Amino acid sequence: MLKPTISVLVLRHVVNCLDLVGCDPEPLLARFSLRRDDLDNARGVMPLEQFLSVLESAAQEAGNPYLGLQAGRLGALNSLGALGFLFLSAPSLRTAFTSFSANLATIQDAVRNRFSASEGLATYEYLITDQTLQSRRQDAEFSIAIMHNMCRNYVGGEFELVEVRFEHSCQSEERVYREFFRCPVFFDQETNSITFEARFLDCTSPVIDPELYPIVEEHVRRQAAEATRRGTSLGALVRALEASPLDSAPQLEDVAESMGVSAATLSRRLRAQGLRWRDLVNERRMQAAARLLRQSRRDVAEIALSVGFAESASFIRRFGRHFGMTPQAYRRAGEDSVSAGQTPPTRH
């Protein structure tokens, strides 16, 4: 299966933040076979799974459970490469969000980011769609915090949030999050997001001359076209599956039509790689359920509904066949392994 990647420039920013807080990043980089010089390559990418692991390990080694939040707040103009310039040079905050959302895939795979505005409120959503990527708390907090920081840089100090949402449970002091974002913060949600008053969308940026925006936009557009040319039909299929809601996967026929091929052709391509569509759908559901059991406090019935099962009994049977234990036992085993400093159980 194709492995999602992320630009090394994002990790470069995190490494710079470790330097700022007096935590030497070199041992951490060496443990993951990374070199600081490699992080300066604007075209360089690394596995997203590795990036998530480095970020979680960095928080542990720095003894700072809020590293992701603080790295986001310290986000500078070049922290996200050309995308940061695209955001801050846009002629309005609305354009900044729409263009950023349309182009985030140029630096990161396996992500759903959406921007919407209605009834006086605007919301930006960020969510990793690859359900096999489990350790994502620091990344979620970093991503939401850096978007908040870019908004404050764009609008100025008067920018305020209405609410923040995170998909993970609160594993530290909830008060810290409320004080950090200066608004209500909710956990165990369906996604990670910030919401603010839509009146800010007409603001213009004092940071970069908006005349630069078309130049940066054309550069990012070429990057996106190049990434599309490098893609594969299987990659397009996986992206279509990951972009769909967990509780309603698309039909293979619909995905095939969007790709300009027949369902029979697409099935044949899958079989050539030892894959079946229904197995891909089921694997995604089971991995999502496993992640929610480990990282949220939702009960089993709620998790069953969220991954597309109408009733708990069928979910428990399917989960048992997939992992070799019940959801409740899986959750307990995960809690025990975390307490012992071990890796939680994976597929049986």
Secondary structure, 3 states (H helix, E strand, C coil): CCCCEEEHHHHHHHHHHHHHCCCCCHHHHHHCCCCHHHHHCCCCEEEHHHHHHHHHHHHHHCCCCCHHHHHHHCCCCCCCCHHHHHHHHCCCHHHHHHHHHHHHHHCECCEEEEEEEECCEEEEEEEECCCCCCCCHHHHHHHHHHHHHHHHHHHCCCCCEEEEECCCCCCCCHHHHHHHHCCCEECCCCCEEEEEEHHHHHCCCCCCCHHHHHHHHHHHHHHHHHHHHHCCHHHHHHHHHHHCCCCCCCCHHHHHHHHCCCHHHHHHHHHHCCCCHHHHHHHHHHHHHHHHHHHCCCCHHHHHHHCCCCCHHHHHHHHHHHHCCCHHHHHHHHHHHHHCCCCCCCCC
